[in-house]
Amino acid sequence: MQVNGTLMNSYFYCKRQCYLLGNRLNLQDDSEHVKIGREIHKQLAEGKKNTEIVIDNIRLDELTKDYAVEIKKSDAGAEGARWQLLFYLSILKSKGIVRKGKLEFLEVHENGKKTEIIELTRKKEKELKQHIEEIEALLESNEVPECTCKNSCDRCSYYEYCSI
């Protein structure tokens, strides 16, 4: 499977989840958290142009003249979301579309919405290339990574799979 934004994001959340998803064991369709995320994206896209843009193997939430925008429900997986957006910026750049990234977290405790601006620097491009190679190696492996058993596991769509 070719690396995509979802795999990039999940790689930072949980290598086991990344491996399972990348090897086509998709349990996310039944996840309440995934369903909520899809509904949020649907509501935010109503009446807007340039939402849900598909280019190659990426699916942007929104593309404006200045930004590639990625919207997340919360900042729980912020590191993965940053790398997912950097991955998108890299794909866009390869197509001659240079943008900054805007990462929007809708639920951030009592502070409301939080926004981060992200730029694809040469240093980040090098790191991104390394992460892509690591994900490709992970997906080609014959060994499923061990369960990490973090506090956030109970919200994961693979929770029951890993708990059995």
N, C-alpha and C positions, 0 to 999 in steps of 0.2 A: 504494500500500500504506500502511496506517495504521501509524504508529510504534508499535513494541512494545518490550519489554525487551531482546530479542536485538539489535534494531537499535540501541538506545541503547548497549548494551554495545559492539557492534562499531564504532560511530562513534568511540569513544575508542581502540580498538585499531588500526583501519585504515579510513579513509574509503572506500577502494576495496572492501574486504570489505563494508562497510555498503551501499554502492551496489549491488553485485552481489547480495547477499542480498535487499535491498529491491526489486530488480527481478526477483526470482524465479529467479535463477541460484543454486540451492541445491546446494552441493557438500558440505555438512556431514554428510549422511547416511552418507557413505562414510569419514568421518574417524575414525581410531582414537582421537584425543583426545576427540572428541564421544561416541563409543561408551563410552569409559572414564567420562566424566562422567555419562552416562545410567545406567550400572551403579552408580556410587557413589550417585546419587540413589535408585535402586531399593532398594539395600541399606539405606540410612539410613531409608527410609520404611516398611520392614517392621515391622509391629506398632504403628505410630504412627497417631494420628488427626490430622486437619487438615494432611495433607501433599498436595502437588501440587494446590493450590487454583487453579481457573480462574475469573477474573472479567474480563469483557470480553475485551480482548486481552492480558491478563497471565496468567502461570502462576507462582504463588508456590510455593516449595519447602515452606514451612510457615507457618502462621498461628497464633500463640498469643494469649493475652489481653493480652500486653504488646508482642509483636514480630511483624513480618513478617520472615521469615527467608529469606535467600538463601545457598545453599551453593555454594562453588566449590572445585575441586580444589586450586588453588594461587593465590597472590597475584600471578601474572604479569600479569594484566590488572586490577589492583585499582581503578584509576581508573574504568574502564568499569563494573566491578561495582558501585561506589558509585553511579554515576549510574543504572544499571539499577534498583537498589534504591530510590533517590529517586523514580524514575519510578513504581515500584510503590506507594510510599507516597502519591504524588500521586493515583493512580487510586483507592486505598483511601479517601483523604480525601474525594474527590468523591462517594463512596458513603456517607459518614458514618462511616467506620471509621478512627479515628485511632490510629496505632501508631508506635512507634519501629522502626527497622530494625536487624536483626542480620545482619551479614555474617560468615560463617564460612569461613575458608580451611583446608582439611584438611591440605595439605602445605606447610609453610613451613620448609623446610630442616631443621636439627637441632632447632629449637625446638618442633616439633609443630604442633598446631592454633593458629590465631590468630583472634581474634574482634574485630570492630569494631562499635560501636553508632553508628547514624546517625540524625540527626533532620532532618525536613523543615522548615527555617526559611523565613521569608519571602524571605530573600536567595537561598536555594537554589531556592525555587519560581520566582523570577524567572530565575535562570540556567537552570533546567530548561526553562522556556518558550522561552527563546532557543535552547537546544540542539535542542528539538523542531522549531522553525522552521528551523534550519539543516539538520537531517536531512531534513525535507520538501522543502526546496529542492534538496538533494543528490539525492534520489530522483527529482525531477521533471526534473533536468538531462538533456540528451542526451549528455553527455560522461562517460565512465568516468574516474574519478580515476586519476592516474598511480600506478604501483607505488612504494611507499616503500622496499622492499628493506631491511627491518630484520633483525637477527639472529634475531628470533622468527618470521620468515616461514616457515621450514622446518617449523614445527609447525602452520601454518595449513592449513585444509581447501582453501584456494584457491591453495596454493603452486604446484602444477603448472600451473594456469590462468595465473597471473601470470608463471611462469618461461618459458613457451613464447613 
